[in-house]
Amino acid sequence: MAPQRDIVILGAGHNGLVTAFYLAKAGHKPLVLERRAVVGGAAVTDEFVPGFKVSTLAHSAGPLLPEIAREMQLERHGLAMIEPAVRLFALSPDGRGLLLHSNTGDSVQQISRFSKKDSVKYVEFQEALARYGGLLRQLTMLTPPDIDKPSADDLWKYLKLGRNLRNFGKKDMMRIIRWGPMAVADLASEFFETELLRAAIAARGISGAALGPWSAGSTALLLLRAAADPHPAGAAAFPRGGMGALTQAMAAAALAAGAEIRTGAEVQSITIKNGAAAGVVLVGGEEIAAKLVISNADPRRTFLKLIDPVHLAPSFVVKMRNFRANGTVGKVNLALDALPSFTALQNFSTAQALSMNDGTAALSGRIHIGPDIDYLERAFDASKYGEFSRRPYLDVMIPSILDPSVAPQGKHVMSINAQFAPYRLKQGDWNLQREALGNAVVETLTEYAPDLPGKIIDGQVITPADLEDTYGLTGGHPYHGELTLDQLFITRPLIGSSDYRAPIHGLYLCGSGTHPGNGLTGASGYNAAREILKDLR
Amino acid sequence: MPTQYDAIVIGGGHNGLVNAAYLARAGRKVLVIEKRHVLGGAAVTEEIVPGFKFSVFSYVVSLLRPEIIRDLDLPRHGLEILPLDGTFTPMPNGDYLWRVNDHSKTRREIARHSKTDAEAYDEFGKEMVRMCRFVKPILGMVPPDPTSLDPRELKKLLFLGRRFQALDHEDRYNLVQLMTMGATDFLDQWFESDVLKATMSASGIIGTFLGVRSPGTAYVLLHHYMGEIDGAFRSWGFSRGGTGAISNAIGDAAREAGAEIRTEVQVVRILVKDGRAEGVVLDTGEEVRATVVSSSLDPNLTFLKLMDSSELPGEFLEEVRRFKYRGSSGKVNLALDGLPEFKSLPGAGRHLRGAMSISPSVEYMERAYDQAKYGEFSSRPYIDMVIPSLTDPSVAPPGKHVLSCFVQYAPYKLKPGLNWDDQRDAFGDAVINTISEHAPNLKDIIIGRQVLTPLDIERSIGLTEGNIFQGELSLEQLFFLRPVAGWARYRTPIRNLYMCGSATHPGGGIMGAPGRLAALEILKDKGTR
């Protein structure tokens, strides 16, 4: 008979590893099962062309909650973060470019080239995001309360949060309430008059989601991201060696704390006995018994694929089927012979204004393609009808500028998140459309860097279908579920199941499909571990 | 010496009249000032084509609060609501969907499109009634101030919290979804047939600049479910004599209670001294004094047009300026020589007596929205139409008919290079062409037409940017945020100046609730005699 395990965790994505670490640190011996040969889930580094390595999906990190980075001692386990001084370089088709730096003063100076008024408003906006983001950060670290019967503990924590909110004063309180359901396009135009800046800010409210800038609720997503990084342009930091370096360090930390990790171990089903989770069965038939089962897989996969529906209430199954998790993002990775020449940098006055020698500094953060709100909205429109955008919104990084380890000497890697690429296509399937998506992305970029096509050695297109097939993300959704108002906080994944506990005794969720679900922050895994440890006491 | 009034109500729309009627009934000396020759604002009946009486703007009624009908004894003043039975949705493939108040008929009809939808439709209706029961008292309450620690405010919040806790799990789940989701996404969870979802989600976009999938539209869907006639939820009707008859009935009730109503005279300024409203200046140059000034106009007109910005706090002004109107709909009224003949269901059947909705698919609705986002009217718009003359022959000559078409999307702001005065006819043509695709005889029977663009709505009845609800019904502009956070309780930073129009909670539609609630607040502040 196989030995009884305490705890089994399905999936060695970053949240699964965070949960494993905290459980191990508390003296348990969790076994993490990963179906792929590498740990990391969607946060891995892949050598997509010999000699060229790239972060498969997300190319800039959350950032990770500082307490997680500290407690897991990730630096000791080999993580080195690179923090470009430039956060975002937003490009306009007229050849201009707007640089947003990490440093406020530099950003203000750049914005004033477009509008004095906006450069003043930018500081106000940044301060507001920092204030609200700080408060929301506290919220992302709390377990959503049970609205059916909130516990005294819940009430206390939320009263505390309410008091912090109250300390902001009436104006800010009302503003937070008003902002949440707002369209991010409205928010951007309440502050700014420069279209390029509006679009660069608004993009943060739609990235990774099935929302356009005019969709109500997109501001909530922007605020959720501000909880992780209050900079108006968002994070641009990335690990040396690509995102895989982050999860490798996490895995090392989890192992050092006493967790065990098995790769190439795909779970076929979760075993339920007498109404409680009792272990898992692997593809191939191996059974692993456990007292607790924690799923880092997305909610739909967990409840609709890995569990026999007889163990769930029919109404729960219906609701889970309605959990929206159809992705809208594709990824294009390019191996380049040399850096392409961006028009915005050839423009002498711009280059001078940027006071740069070779212009590479401007390209070292994220490059934003989506010059106006209408452009972003049109890109979204296509996805509503099951088509990918012919002129997509692109979030581009060239990590090889600051991290030469990812490309052969003098050569470069370009990592492009392309939106919108809907999981469900009206015509054809993604295998037939893969190349067309890649072409649309390259054509779009060529409008800003005309010599790009000549520099491409090889490339890779990852479609939402690949995200599902290769990475196990149901619906190809990088966040395990749509980030709209009805699927956040107490409703993530479902009302009544937002406290990381599944409606089956001994089964937990720790992935991005739970609160807060805001990217590579580790917050879901961290919160889940806290709840599980509470139950284990 | 000029007359001193207790209250002056600016604007004789239905809310202004309700406000005046309640104040007059409490013994106040009230003057209503209406700039047009007819009372009613957006709820008017006018003979635009000789012999044909159009409900020019608002054309159906459902939300009018039963307590107002009762308190003001409106039936005695001539209010008569005639039932509007069902919604008929013709489809381009020659089929149709027809939902009527007859339960089993609707069920059979939906089953033609989907058997499971027919089952779900009943359940859905019951659930919506439960949701409405929850939301209804909120429509009748003055919004609480969530930032205040005043025990009275906390009590209201507690009341809401308790009511929420009293719901069962499923209801709570649905309520949270209704408050956050897009109409179509919400309906996706209940139904599978596209035409049913499209035509149902249409009520989620009315008066908003949102698409059927935009979060927040599920709430507007619920708002339109809230209608109640003779105790039946979700029933809509005509007022005999057109919607103007509703305004006239309320006007009569106000007059009977002692209110004075002056038409064809316009307020050009609200008199403010030391932060207090003291009366108004009319376009005749006349100054009229009153203890209270109650404006049923929208915030843009009230604060930015009738007052000097120096009289208002800067922060308040900023918030008033960012309040969103964005009219998105127009109206086409047609005088007809006969009845339209639908390809999918020929003949003058009962389907013509209800609403006819051009909303054949979700994609159709979304495409209509997409055009508007970029500053064009929808070339194939969503149209909601009624033929009131079939139910109420008094509005058209014998044998002739009125076709009243509500059209969305018609964005107030057109893209650069276009203006509504040049686009009006093309807009009217697009509407007629769209209907003609389903009822080809329409063009042959049109005797007269009136096309109202959002600009026309703004010009004629003063609704800023032509928004029929005096401000978008989007989540961030509802309840204690309507129209301005901190000023959602009918009061303003100017003492003795009140708001009583649709721009205040609970918003638009011929509901009368803002006018009534504002009156009750005014009476609270000014003591009862």
Chai-1 contact restraints between the chains, C-beta under 6 A:
chainA,res_idxA,chainB,res_idxB,connection_type,confidence,min_distance_angstrom,max_distance_angstrom,comment,restraint_id
A,D148,B,H169,contact,1.0,0.0,6.0,A-B,restraint_1
A,K170,B,T147,contact,1.0,0.0,6.0,A-B,restraint_2
A,M173,B,T147,contact,1.0,0.0,6.0,A-B,restraint_3
A,M174,B,A485,contact,1.0,0.0,6.0,A-B,restraint_4
A,R178,B,E476,contact,1.0,0.0,6.0,A-B,restraint_5
A,R178,B,L481,contact,1.0,0.0,6.0,A-B,restraint_6
A,R178,B,A485,contact,1.0,0.0,6.0,A-B,restraint_7
A,P181,B,G216,contact,1.0,0.0,6.0,A-B,restraint_8
A,P181,B,L475,contact,1.0,0.0,6.0,A-B,restraint_9
A,P181,B,E476,contact,1.0,0.0,6.0,A-B,restraint_10
A,M182,B,E476,contact,1.0,0.0,6.0,A-B,restraint_11
A,S215,B,S214,contact,1.0,0.0,6.0,A-B,restraint_12
A,A216,B,S214,contact,1.0,0.0,6.0,A-B,restraint_13
A,A216,B,P215,contact,1.0,0.0,6.0,A-B,restraint_14
A,A216,B,G216,contact,1.0,0.0,6.0,A-B,restraint_15
A,G217,B,P215,contact,1.0,0.0,6.0,A-B,restraint_16
A,N322,B,Q189,contact,1.0,0.0,6.0,A-B,restraint_17
A,D381,B,D370,contact,1.0,0.0,6.0,A-B,restraint_18
A,K384,B,E366,contact,1.0,0.0,6.0,A-B,restraint_19
A,T484,B,P215,contact,1.0,0.0,6.0,A-B,restraint_20
A,L485,B,T180,contact,1.0,0.0,6.0,A-B,restraint_21
A,L485,B,P215,contact,1.0,0.0,6.0,A-B,restraint_22
A,D486,B,Q177,contact,1.0,0.0,6.0,A-B,restraint_23
A,D486,B,T180,contact,1.0,0.0,6.0,A-B,restraint_24
A,D486,B,M181,contact,1.0,0.0,6.0,A-B,restraint_25
A,T491,B,V176,contact,1.0,0.0,6.0,A-B,restraint_26
A,I495,B,Y173,contact,1.0,0.0,6.0,A-B,restraint_27
